[in-house]
Amino acid sequence: MLDDNDFALASAVDTSVVVLEELSLHPQPEVREAVAKNPNTPTEVLLKLGKEFPDAITANPIFNLLLLENPESHFVRLSLARSTTTSESAIAQLSKIEDEEILCAVAGNPKTPLHILEQLVENPPRFCDDENADESDFDELFTAIVQNPNTSESLLLKLSGGSSNVQMAIAENPKTPLSLLNKFADWRDSSMHQAIARNPQAPSAILEKLLGENTQEIRDLVKNHPNVSETAIAIINFIEGKPGTSIELLERLASDRRASVRRLVAAHPSTPAKVLEKLAQDTDPNVPPQAANNPNATSTVLEFFAEFLVKQHQRVSPSNQAIYERSAVQLLRHSKIVPKVLENLLQMNKYDVVSAIASSLRTPPTMLLALTDYQERSSSYIHFLRNLAKNPNTPSDALEKLYLKINQTQHPNTIDGLHDIASHPNTPVHLLEQFAVHSRTDLRAKVAKNVNIPISILERLSNDLEDRVSRIAKQALKERA
């Protein structure tokens, strides 16, 4: 509600200068405008109010006196440049003055005709001292021209290569061509996208593009836009994690140019396998892992993801390869991996990955046999050999090779490796016979527990001089009887 007392004070010609200065800061615009019209208001206060109430300043009785006294004063010229009551001829004269504030006022005046705006763009007066001034020096002037309701599409296109401030002003202008808005929408610039979302003429297709930016402010602007579409609302609900996203929309968003959206699609519980196959080959390094971890991921998705890991591993520097090696090890724990995945990951030729393959219950016997030829010059090699020896899929010919390698390895865990072979159900009989007469009691005990040990060897072990070995052998014979 308007404060009648303050308005009356602001309008009264006998109100003191001090009070008028205070009222010029009043929260109600009607009171501030009354101050701008008051002939008792000092010039410096009128200057401050001129941008908000340009016509009130030129309508102030004191203005005509000031115009007669000093028509070339900065205050008079600036007030005329701002006022919509100024004649076109006067605006034309003002547009030639080399003063940035006056030129910006002319450029922003809704009564300034198009031909003057065009002249300011084609041949702007030099209002800076630097002879090498460039477009950035006219940033405020060009922004005012872009925001002028009389500006044209051709001017907007001509200024579209300017500074970011000018470009964002263009993005907000209802006259901006759709081709230019579409170009701006493709930029990964949140401020630009906010500007486009404030354009009342932005079409629904472009608004949908903007929703790739994962910011609440942009989503809110699009939600309240007059051209918002049902698809845009559906995209917003998807990004905000609300249920009900259709398969059709997920398929569309899987091709979104923004990786942040594709990552959300890859992680969505309703994304079908065919879409995940595509996302598992995505160029953004953060998308394929999401696709591989999706509960709908098939063995084909995992194959593509394995190929992606190998390519990335080969592409990056050695110092950055560890992340892909860790991902490979994690992938090997997946229940849906197939031999093709293992073959792909073997190309990394890194110990942690090869060792994980050696341990995997999904590694086929032929591959386990081939892995016995893998060499690693480190203290970890015995652990790799043990991983092979403990894998229940390891075939007998591979166990024979492992026996020889483990025996030749000088390591505190060598005996543990022999335990693994002595316990393995695929260990050849001739090796079991060697273990059965070994000098180490623990090895003979391991053989006695082997589920595939022949009866003849068990009978021999049942008479072992060590009670522990004979007891285990006798219990095994009893269970087989």
C-alpha positions as CSV (number, residue, x, y, z in Angstrom):
1,M,0.0,0.0,0.0
2,L,1.2,3.5,-0.9
3,D,2.4,5.6,2.0
4,D,0.3,8.7,1.5
5,N,2.4,10.8,4.0
6,D,5.7,10.0,2.3
7,F,4.2,10.5,-1.2
8,A,2.8,13.9,-0.1
9,L,6.2,14.9,1.2
10,A,8.0,13.8,-2.0
11,S,5.6,15.8,-4.1
12,A,5.5,19.0,-2.0
13,V,7.7,21.9,-3.4
14,D,8.6,23.0,0.1
15,T,10.0,19.7,1.3
16,S,13.6,20.2,2.4
17,V,16.5,18.9,0.3
18,V,17.6,16.6,3.2
19,V,14.1,14.9,3.3
20,L,14.0,14.6,-0.5
21,E,17.4,12.8,-0.4
22,E,16.1,10.4,2.1
23,L,12.9,9.8,0.2
24,S,14.9,9.1,-3.0
25,L,15.8,5.8,-1.4
26,H,12.2,5.0,-0.4
27,P,11.2,1.3,-1.0
28,Q,8.0,2.4,-2.9
29,P,8.6,3.4,-6.6
30,E,5.7,5.9,-6.5
31,V,7.5,7.9,-3.8
32,R,10.8,7.8,-5.6
33,E,9.1,9.0,-8.8
34,A,7.5,11.9,-7.0
35,V,11.0,12.9,-5.8
36,A,12.2,12.8,-9.4
37,K,9.4,15.2,-10.4
38,N,10.0,17.6,-7.5
39,P,11.6,20.8,-8.7
40,N,13.3,21.1,-5.3
41,T,15.2,17.9,-5.7
42,P,19.0,18.5,-6.1
43,T,20.6,17.6,-9.5
44,E,22.8,14.9,-8.0
45,V,19.7,13.1,-6.6
46,L,17.9,13.5,-10.0
47,L,21.0,12.0,-11.7
48,K,20.7,8.9,-9.5
49,L,16.9,8.6,-10.2
50,G,17.3,9.2,-13.9
51,K,17.8,5.6,-15.0
52,E,14.7,4.4,-13.2
53,F,12.5,7.4,-14.0
54,P,13.9,9.1,-17.2
55,D,10.6,10.7,-18.2
56,A,9.9,12.1,-14.7
57,I,13.3,13.9,-14.8
58,T,12.7,15.6,-18.2
59,A,9.1,16.4,-17.0
60,N,10.5,18.1,-13.8
61,P,10.0,21.9,-14.2
62,I,13.6,22.4,-13.1
63,F,14.9,20.4,-16.1
64,N,13.9,23.1,-18.6
65,L,15.8,25.7,-16.6
66,L,18.9,23.5,-16.5
67,L,18.4,22.8,-20.3
68,L,18.5,26.6,-21.0
69,E,21.4,27.3,-18.6
70,N,23.7,24.5,-19.7
71,P,22.4,22.3,-22.6
72,E,25.7,20.6,-22.9
73,S,26.0,19.5,-19.3
74,H,26.4,15.8,-18.7
75,F,23.2,15.6,-16.6
76,V,21.1,17.3,-19.3
77,R,22.5,15.1,-22.1
78,L,22.1,11.9,-20.1
79,S,18.6,12.8,-19.1
80,L,17.6,13.5,-22.7
81,A,19.3,10.3,-23.9
82,R,17.3,8.3,-21.4
83,S,13.9,9.9,-21.9
84,T,11.3,8.5,-24.3
85,T,10.0,12.0,-24.9
86,T,13.2,13.2,-26.6
87,S,12.9,13.8,-30.3
88,E,14.5,11.5,-32.9
89,S,16.7,14.4,-34.1
90,A,17.9,15.0,-30.6
91,I,18.7,11.3,-30.1
92,A,20.6,11.3,-33.3
93,Q,22.8,14.2,-32.1
94,L,23.3,12.5,-28.7
95,S,24.4,9.3,-30.5
96,K,27.5,11.1,-31.8
97,I,28.7,12.2,-28.4
98,E,31.8,10.2,-27.3
99,D,30.6,9.4,-23.8
100,E,29.9,5.8,-22.8
101,E,27.1,6.5,-20.3
102,I,25.2,8.8,-22.7
103,L,25.7,6.3,-25.6
104,C,24.5,3.4,-23.5
105,A,21.4,5.5,-22.5
106,V,20.7,6.2,-26.2
107,A,21.2,2.5,-27.0
108,G,18.8,1.5,-24.3
109,N,16.1,4.1,-25.0
110,P,13.0,2.3,-26.5
111,K,12.4,5.3,-28.7
112,T,15.8,5.1,-30.4
113,P,15.1,4.0,-34.0
114,L,16.8,1.0,-35.6
115,H,19.0,3.0,-38.0
116,I,20.7,4.8,-35.0
117,L,21.2,1.4,-33.3
118,E,22.8,0.1,-36.5
119,Q,25.0,3.1,-36.8
120,L,26.2,2.5,-33.2
121,V,27.2,-1.0,-34.1
122,E,28.8,-0.2,-37.4
123,N,30.7,2.8,-36.3
124,P,30.6,3.3,-32.5
125,P,32.0,6.6,-31.3
126,R,35.3,6.2,-29.5
127,F,34.7,6.9,-25.8
128,C,37.9,5.3,-24.5
129,D,41.5,6.6,-24.8
130,D,43.0,3.4,-26.2
131,E,43.4,3.6,-30.0
132,N,43.4,-0.1,-30.1
133,A,40.0,-0.5,-28.5
134,D,38.2,-3.7,-29.5
135,E,34.6,-5.1,-29.2
136,S,35.1,-5.9,-25.5
137,D,35.4,-2.1,-24.8
138,F,31.8,-1.7,-26.1
139,D,30.4,-4.5,-24.0
140,E,27.9,-2.3,-22.1
141,L,26.9,-0.4,-25.3
142,F,26.3,-3.5,-27.3
143,T,24.4,-5.2,-24.5
144,A,22.0,-2.2,-24.4
145,I,21.5,-2.4,-28.1
146,V,20.7,-6.1,-27.9
147,Q,18.1,-5.4,-25.1
148,N,16.5,-2.5,-27.1
149,P,13.0,-3.6,-28.3
150,N,13.7,-1.9,-31.7
151,T,16.8,-4.0,-32.4
152,S,16.6,-6.4,-35.4
153,E,17.5,-10.1,-36.1
154,S,20.4,-8.9,-38.3
155,L,21.9,-6.8,-35.5
156,L,21.5,-9.7,-33.0
157,L,23.3,-12.0,-35.5
158,K,26.0,-9.4,-36.1
159,L,26.7,-9.1,-32.3
160,S,26.5,-12.8,-31.5
161,G,30.2,-13.2,-31.7
162,G,30.8,-10.6,-28.9
163,S,31.5,-11.1,-25.2
164,S,29.6,-13.6,-23.0
165,N,27.5,-10.7,-21.5
166,V,26.4,-9.6,-25.0
167,Q,25.7,-13.2,-26.0
168,M,23.6,-13.9,-22.9
169,A,21.6,-10.7,-23.6
170,I,21.0,-12.0,-27.1
171,A,19.9,-15.4,-25.7
172,E,17.2,-13.6,-23.7
173,N,15.9,-11.5,-26.6
174,P,12.6,-12.8,-28.0
175,K,13.7,-11.8,-31.5
176,T,16.8,-14.0,-31.5
177,P,16.7,-16.5,-34.4
178,L,16.1,-20.2,-33.3
179,S,19.3,-21.2,-35.1
180,L,21.3,-19.0,-32.8
181,L,19.4,-20.1,-29.7
182,N,20.0,-23.7,-30.7
183,K,23.7,-23.0,-31.1
184,F,23.9,-21.4,-27.6
185,A,21.9,-24.3,-26.1
186,D,24.7,-26.7,-27.3
187,W,27.3,-24.8,-25.2
188,R,28.2,-26.3,-21.9
189,D,27.6,-23.0,-20.1
190,S,25.1,-22.9,-17.2
191,S,24.8,-19.1,-17.3
192,M,24.0,-19.2,-21.0
193,H,21.4,-21.9,-20.4
194,Q,19.7,-19.8,-17.7
195,A,19.6,-16.9,-20.2
196,I,17.9,-19.0,-22.8
197,A,15.4,-20.3,-20.3
198,R,14.4,-16.7,-19.6
199,N,13.6,-16.1,-23.2
200,P,9.8,-16.2,-23.5
201,Q,10.1,-17.4,-27.1
202,A,12.4,-20.3,-26.5
203,P,10.7,-23.3,-28.1
204,S,10.1,-26.6,-26.3
205,A,12.7,-28.5,-28.2
206,I,15.5,-26.1,-27.0
207,L,14.1,-26.1,-23.5
208,E,14.4,-29.9,-23.4
209,K,18.0,-29.5,-24.4
210,L,18.7,-27.3,-21.5
211,L,17.7,-29.9,-19.0
212,G,20.9,-31.8,-19.5
213,E,22.4,-29.3,-17.1
214,N,21.9,-30.8,-13.6
215,T,21.1,-27.5,-11.9
216,Q,17.9,-26.8,-10.0
217,E,17.7,-23.2,-11.2
218,I,17.6,-24.2,-14.8
219,R,15.0,-26.8,-14.1
220,D,12.8,-24.3,-12.3
221,L,13.1,-21.8,-15.1
222,V,12.0,-24.5,-17.6
223,K,9.1,-25.7,-15.4
224,N,7.7,-22.2,-15.3
225,H,8.3,-21.4,-19.0
226,P,5.2,-20.8,-21.2
227,N,6.5,-23.2,-23.8
228,V,7.4,-26.1,-21.4
229,S,6.4,-29.5,-22.9
230,E,5.3,-32.7,-21.3
231,T,8.6,-34.2,-22.5
232,A,10.5,-31.5,-20.7
233,I,8.6,-32.2,-17.4
234,A,9.3,-35.9,-17.9
235,I,13.0,-35.2,-18.3
236,I,13.0,-33.0,-15.2
237,N,11.3,-35.9,-13.2
238,F,13.9,-38.3,-14.6
239,I,16.8,-36.1,-13.6
240,E,15.3,-35.5,-10.1
241,G,15.0,-39.3,-9.6
242,K,11.2,-39.5,-9.7
243,P,9.6,-42.8,-10.8
244,G,7.7,-43.3,-14.1
245,T,10.4,-42.6,-16.7
246,S,9.3,-44.3,-20.0
247,I,11.5,-46.6,-21.9
248,E,11.1,-44.3,-24.9
249,L,12.5,-41.4,-23.0
250,L,15.4,-43.4,-21.6
251,E,16.3,-44.5,-25.2
252,R,16.2,-40.9,-26.3
253,L,18.3,-39.6,-23.4
254,A,20.9,-42.3,-24.0
255,S,22.0,-40.1,-26.9
256,D,22.0,-36.8,-25.1
257,R,25.1,-34.8,-25.8
258,R,25.7,-34.3,-22.0
259,A,27.5,-37.0,-20.2
260,S,25.8,-36.2,-17.0
261,V,22.4,-37.3,-18.5
262,R,23.9,-40.4,-20.1
263,R,25.3,-41.4,-16.8
264,L,21.9,-41.1,-15.2
265,V,20.4,-43.3,-18.0
266,A,23.1,-45.9,-17.5
267,A,22.4,-46.1,-13.8
268,H,18.6,-46.1,-14.1
269,P,16.9,-49.4,-13.0
270,S,14.5,-49.4,-15.9
271,T,17.1,-48.9,-18.7
272,P,16.9,-51.9,-21.1
273,A,19.9,-54.0,-22.0
274,K,20.0,-52.8,-25.6
275,V,20.4,-49.2,-24.4
276,L,23.0,-50.3,-21.8
277,E,25.0,-52.0,-24.6
278,K,25.3,-48.6,-26.3
279,L,26.2,-46.8,-23.1
280,A,28.8,-49.4,-22.3
281,Q,30.7,-48.1,-25.3
282,D,30.2,-44.4,-24.5
283,T,33.1,-42.0,-25.0
284,D,32.8,-40.5,-21.6
285,P,34.9,-42.5,-19.1
286,N,32.2,-42.3,-16.4
287,V,29.3,-43.7,-18.4
288,P,30.4,-47.3,-19.2
289,P,31.0,-48.3,-15.5
290,Q,27.4,-47.2,-14.7
291,A,26.1,-49.4,-17.5
292,A,28.1,-52.4,-16.4
293,N,26.9,-52.0,-12.8
294,N,23.3,-51.7,-13.9
295,P,21.2,-54.7,-12.7
296,N,19.9,-55.1,-16.3
297,A,23.4,-55.5,-17.7
298,T,23.8,-58.6,-19.8
299,S,26.9,-60.5,-20.7
300,T,27.0,-58.5,-24.0
301,V,27.0,-55.3,-22.0
302,L,29.9,-56.6,-19.9
303,E,31.8,-57.6,-23.1
304,F,31.5,-54.0,-24.4
305,F,32.6,-52.7,-21.0
306,A,35.6,-54.9,-21.0
307,E,36.6,-53.7,-24.5
308,F,36.2,-50.1,-23.2
309,L,38.5,-50.8,-20.2
310,V,41.2,-52.2,-22.4
311,K,41.0,-49.3,-24.9
312,Q,41.2,-46.8,-22.1
313,H,44.0,-48.6,-20.4
314,Q,46.0,-48.5,-23.6
315,R,45.2,-44.9,-24.3
316,V,46.2,-43.3,-21.0
317,S,49.6,-42.9,-19.5
318,P,51.0,-45.6,-17.2
319,S,50.4,-43.4,-14.1
320,N,46.7,-43.3,-14.9
321,Q,46.2,-47.0,-15.8
322,A,45.4,-48.2,-12.2
323,I,41.8,-47.0,-12.3
324,Y,41.0,-49.2,-15.3
325,E,42.9,-52.1,-13.7
326,R,40.8,-51.8,-10.6
327,S,37.6,-51.7,-12.7
328,A,38.7,-54.8,-14.5
329,V,39.3,-56.7,-11.2
330,Q,35.8,-55.6,-10.1
331,L,34.3,-56.7,-13.3
332,L,35.8,-60.2,-12.9
333,R,33.6,-60.6,-9.8
334,H,30.4,-60.2,-11.9
335,S,28.2,-63.2,-12.1
336,K,27.4,-62.7,-15.9
337,I,30.9,-62.5,-17.3
338,V,31.8,-64.9,-20.2
339,P,35.1,-66.1,-21.5
340,K,35.2,-63.2,-24.1
341,V,35.4,-60.8,-21.2
342,L,38.3,-62.7,-19.7
343,E,40.1,-62.7,-23.1
344,N,39.6,-59.0,-23.5
345,L,40.9,-58.2,-20.0
346,L,44.0,-60.4,-20.4
347,Q,45.2,-57.8,-23.0
348,M,46.0,-55.5,-20.1
349,N,48.8,-57.9,-19.1
350,K,48.8,-56.5,-15.6
351,Y,49.4,-58.7,-12.6
352,D,46.3,-57.8,-10.5
353,V,44.1,-58.4,-13.5
354,V,45.7,-61.7,-14.6
355,S,45.7,-62.9,-11.0
356,A,42.0,-62.1,-10.7
357,I,41.4,-64.1,-13.9
358,A,43.4,-67.0,-12.4
359,S,41.0,-66.9,-9.3
360,S,37.8,-66.6,-11.2
361,L,35.4,-69.5,-11.1
362,R,34.3,-68.5,-14.6
363,T,37.7,-68.9,-16.2
364,P,37.7,-72.0,-18.5
365,P,40.3,-74.8,-18.0
366,T,42.0,-74.0,-21.4
367,M,42.6,-70.4,-20.3
368,L,43.8,-71.6,-16.8
369,L,46.3,-73.9,-18.5
370,A,47.6,-71.0,-20.7
371,L,48.0,-68.9,-17.6
372,T,50.6,-71.3,-16.2
373,D,53.0,-69.7,-18.7
374,Y,52.5,-66.2,-17.3
375,Q,55.6,-64.8,-15.7
376,E,55.9,-62.2,-13.0
377,R,59.2,-61.1,-11.5
378,S,58.1,-60.2,-8.0
379,S,57.4,-61.8,-4.7
380,S,53.7,-61.8,-5.7
381,Y,54.3,-64.6,-8.2
382,I,53.8,-67.4,-5.7
383,H,50.4,-65.9,-4.9
384,F,49.5,-65.9,-8.6
385,L,50.5,-69.6,-8.8
386,R,48.5,-70.4,-5.7
387,N,45.4,-68.7,-7.2
388,L,45.7,-71.1,-10.2
389,A,46.3,-74.1,-7.9
390,K,43.2,-73.3,-5.9
391,N,40.9,-72.7,-8.8
392,P,38.6,-75.8,-9.0
393,N,38.5,-75.5,-12.8
394,T,42.3,-75.9,-13.2
395,P,42.9,-79.0,-15.3
396,S,45.3,-81.8,-14.3
397,D,48.0,-80.9,-16.9
398,A,48.0,-77.3,-15.6
399,L,48.5,-78.7,-12.0
400,E,51.5,-80.6,-13.2
401,K,53.1,-77.5,-14.5
402,L,52.2,-75.6,-11.4
403,Y,53.8,-78.3,-9.2
404,L,57.1,-77.9,-11.1
405,K,56.9,-74.0,-10.9
406,I,56.0,-73.9,-7.2
407,N,58.7,-76.4,-6.3
408,Q,61.3,-74.2,-8.1
409,T,60.1,-71.0,-6.3
410,Q,62.1,-69.9,-3.3
411,H,59.4,-68.3,-1.1
412,P,58.0,-68.9,2.4
413,N,54.6,-69.7,0.8
414,T,56.0,-72.4,-1.4
415,I,54.7,-75.2,0.9
416,D,51.2,-73.6,0.9
417,G,51.3,-73.9,-2.9
418,L,52.0,-77.6,-2.6
419,H,49.2,-77.9,-0.1
420,D,46.9,-76.4,-2.7
421,I,47.9,-78.9,-5.3
422,A,47.7,-81.8,-2.9
423,S,44.2,-80.8,-2.1
424,H,43.0,-80.2,-5.6
425,P,40.5,-82.7,-7.0
426,N,42.1,-82.7,-10.5
427,T,45.7,-83.4,-9.3
428,P,47.1,-86.4,-11.3
429,V,47.5,-89.6,-9.3
430,H,51.3,-89.8,-9.8
431,L,51.6,-86.4,-8.0
432,L,49.3,-87.6,-5.2
433,E,51.5,-90.7,-4.8
434,Q,54.6,-88.4,-4.4
435,F,52.8,-86.3,-1.8
436,A,51.7,-89.5,0.0
437,V,55.3,-90.4,0.7
438,H,56.5,-86.9,1.3
439,S,58.6,-86.2,4.4
440,R,56.2,-83.5,5.5
441,T,53.3,-84.7,7.6
442,D,51.0,-81.7,6.6
443,L,51.4,-82.7,2.9
444,R,50.5,-86.3,3.6
445,A,47.5,-85.1,5.6
446,K,46.3,-82.9,2.7
447,V,46.5,-85.9,0.3
448,A,44.5,-88.0,2.7
449,K,41.7,-85.4,2.6
450,N,41.7,-85.2,-1.2
451,V,38.3,-86.4,-2.4
452,N,39.7,-88.1,-5.5
453,I,42.5,-89.9,-3.9
454,P,42.7,-93.6,-5.0
455,I,41.8,-96.3,-2.3
456,S,45.2,-97.8,-2.6
457,I,46.9,-94.6,-1.5
458,L,44.4,-94.1,1.3
459,E,45.0,-97.6,2.6
460,R,48.7,-96.9,2.6
461,L,48.2,-93.6,4.5
462,S,45.9,-95.4,7.0
463,N,49.1,-97.1,8.3
464,D,51.1,-93.8,8.4
465,L,53.4,-93.5,11.4
466,E,51.8,-90.1,12.2
467,D,48.5,-90.5,14.0
468,R,47.0,-87.4,12.4
469,V,47.6,-88.8,8.9
470,S,46.4,-92.3,9.6
471,R,43.3,-91.0,11.4
472,I,42.3,-88.9,8.4
473,A,42.9,-91.7,6.0
474,K,40.9,-94.2,8.1
475,Q,38.0,-91.8,8.3
476,A,38.1,-91.3,4.5
477,L,38.1,-95.1,3.9
478,K,35.2,-95.4,6.3
479,E,33.2,-92.8,4.4
480,R,33.8,-94.6,1.1
481,A,32.8,-98.0,2.4
